[in-house]
Amino acid sequence: MKMLEISAATSSLEEYASNIKKEPIIVTKKGKPLAALISLKNSDMEAVRLSTDPGFMRLILHSRARYEADGGLPAAAVRRSLGLDRTKRAIRKR
């Protein structure tokens, strides 16, 4: 990952953006992260919006903390509760 102090950023944005295919560029100010230039090649705008939405990120963090504290359900149990049990469908098709 390349680090770039903002006061040393003298090239055009186009030049920096063309180099992010190789690795992200972290822009710093006085050594602290300020921004990141990353490739969005395998992303879409919805993913970018969600990943930068503070409310969505709070929801994710809350869900992770709850999972750590209380545990979770195995995928098979979730499928059963939704009526998507693969075993039952496989038996019905025979």
NUDRENNU-662201 format. One record per residue (C-alpha): residue in three letters; residue number from 1; x, y, z. Coordinates in steps of 0.05 Angstrom, whole numbers, m for minus. Example, Ala and Ser with C-alpha at 12.3 -4.5 7.8 and 13.67 -1.06 7.14 Angstrom:
BEGIN
<rest: ALA, nr: 1, u: 246, v: m90, w: 156>
<rest: SER, nr: 2, u: 273, v: m21, w: 143>
This chain:
BEGIN
<rest: MET, nr: 1, u: 0, v: 0, w: 0>
<rest: LYS, nr: 2, u: 28, v: 67, w: m20>
<rest: MET, nr: 3, u: 27, v: 126, w: 29>
<rest: LEU, nr: 4, u: 24, v: 197, w: 2>
<rest: GLU, nr: 5, u: 30, v: 259, w: 46>
<rest: ILE, nr: 6, u: m20, v: 309, w: 20>
<rest: SER, nr: 7, u: 30, v: 366, w: 21>
<rest: ALA, nr: 8, u: 74, v: 324, w: m26>
<rest: ALA, nr: 9, u: 18, v: 309, w: m75>
<rest: THR, nr: 10, u: 41, v: 348, w: m136>
<rest: SER, nr: 11, u: 16, v: 303, w: m192>
<rest: SER, nr: 12, u: m53, v: 306, w: m224>
<rest: LEU, nr: 13, u: m110, v: 265, w: m196>
<rest: GLU, nr: 14, u: m112, v: 229, w: m263>
<rest: GLU, nr: 15, u: m40, v: 206, w: m252>
<rest: TYR, nr: 16, u: m53, v: 181, w: m182>
<rest: ALA, nr: 17, u: m118, v: 147, w: m203>
<rest: SER, nr: 18, u: m83, v: 110, w: m259>
<rest: ASN, nr: 19, u: m35, v: 80, w: m208>
<rest: ILE, nr: 20, u: m87, v: 50, w: m161>
<rest: LYS, nr: 21, u: m94, v: m11, w: m205>
<rest: LYS, nr: 22, u: m30, v: m36, w: m174>
<rest: GLU, nr: 23, u: m44, v: m17, w: m102>
<rest: PRO, nr: 24, u: m86, v: 32, w: m61>
<rest: ILE, nr: 25, u: m58, v: 100, w: m44>
<rest: ILE, nr: 26, u: m70, v: 125, w: 27>
<rest: VAL, nr: 27, u: m68, v: 200, w: 30>
<rest: THR, nr: 28, u: m41, v: 225, w: 97>
<rest: LYS, nr: 29, u: m38, v: 292, w: 132>
<rest: LYS, nr: 30, u: 18, v: 299, w: 182>
<rest: GLY, nr: 31, u: 26, v: 224, w: 180>
<rest: LYS, nr: 32, u: m47, v: 208, w: 196>
<rest: PRO, nr: 33, u: m94, v: 175, w: 145>
<rest: LEU, nr: 34, u: m139, v: 226, w: 111>
<rest: ALA, nr: 35, u: m166, v: 192, w: 49>
<rest: ALA, nr: 36, u: m156, v: 132, w: 5>
<rest: LEU, nr: 37, u: m153, v: 123, w: m70>
<rest: ILE, nr: 38, u: m176, v: 52, w: m86>
<rest: SER, nr: 39, u: m198, v: 15, w: m147>
<rest: LEU, nr: 40, u: m272, v: 3, w: m154>
<rest: LYS, nr: 41, u: m263, v: m48, w: m209>
<rest: ASN, nr: 42, u: m304, v: m103, w: m176>
<rest: SER, nr: 43, u: m353, v: m57, w: m140>
<rest: ASP, nr: 44, u: m417, v: m20, w: m156>
<rest: MET, nr: 45, u: m444, v: 47, w: m131>
<rest: GLU, nr: 46, u: m491, v: 13, w: m81>
<rest: ALA, nr: 47, u: m432, v: m23, w: m47>
<rest: VAL, nr: 48, u: m393, v: 42, w: m44>
<rest: ARG, nr: 49, u: m452, v: 80, w: m15>
<rest: LEU, nr: 50, u: m466, v: 27, w: 38>
<rest: SER, nr: 51, u: m393, v: 20, w: 58>
<rest: THR, nr: 52, u: m388, v: 95, w: 70>
<rest: ASP, nr: 53, u: m456, v: 104, w: 104>
<rest: PRO, nr: 54, u: m447, v: 116, w: 179>
<rest: GLY, nr: 55, u: m515, v: 88, w: 196>
<rest: PHE, nr: 56, u: m504, v: 24, w: 158>
<rest: MET, nr: 57, u: m435, v: 15, w: 189>
<rest: ARG, nr: 58, u: m465, v: 24, w: 259>
<rest: LEU, nr: 59, u: m515, v: m30, w: 242>
<rest: ILE, nr: 60, u: m460, v: m77, w: 219>
<rest: LEU, nr: 61, u: m418, v: m63, w: 282>
<rest: HIS, nr: 62, u: m479, v: m74, w: 327>
<rest: SER, nr: 63, u: m495, v: m140, w: 292>
<rest: ARG, nr: 64, u: m423, v: m164, w: 299>
<rest: ALA, nr: 65, u: m422, v: m146, w: 373>
<rest: ARG, nr: 66, u: m488, v: m181, w: 385>
<rest: TYR, nr: 67, u: m464, v: m243, w: 348>
<rest: GLU, nr: 68, u: m400, v: m243, w: 391>
<rest: ALA, nr: 69, u: m440, v: m236, w: 455>
<rest: ASP, nr: 70, u: m499, v: m282, w: 440>
<rest: GLY, nr: 71, u: m475, v: m328, w: 385>
<rest: GLY, nr: 72, u: m514, v: m341, w: 323>
<rest: LEU, nr: 73, u: m553, v: m394, w: 286>
<rest: PRO, nr: 74, u: m522, v: m444, w: 239>
<rest: ALA, nr: 75, u: m541, v: m433, w: 166>
<rest: ALA, nr: 76, u: m581, v: m498, w: 166>
<rest: ALA, nr: 77, u: m625, v: m473, w: 223>
<rest: VAL, nr: 78, u: m638, v: m407, w: 186>
<rest: ARG, nr: 79, u: m657, v: m446, w: 123>
<rest: ARG, nr: 80, u: m705, v: m490, w: 164>
<rest: SER, nr: 81, u: m737, v: m429, w: 197>
<rest: LEU, nr: 82, u: m749, v: m398, w: 129>
<rest: GLY, nr: 83, u: m775, v: m463, w: 99>
<rest: LEU, nr: 84, u: m714, v: m471, w: 55>
<rest: ASP, nr: 85, u: m687, v: m536, w: 84>
<rest: ARG, nr: 86, u: m648, v: m567, w: 27>
<rest: THR, nr: 87, u: m656, v: m637, w: 56>
<rest: LYS, nr: 88, u: m732, v: m633, w: 55>
<rest: ARG, nr: 89, u: m732, v: m605, w: m16>
<rest: ALA, nr: 90, u: m686, v: m661, w: m40>
<rest: ILE, nr: 91, u: m732, v: m713, w: m9>
<rest: ARG, nr: 92, u: m795, v: m682, w: m38>
<rest: LYS, nr: 93, u: m766, v: m682, w: m109>
<rest: ARG, nr: 94, u: m752, v: m757, w: m107>
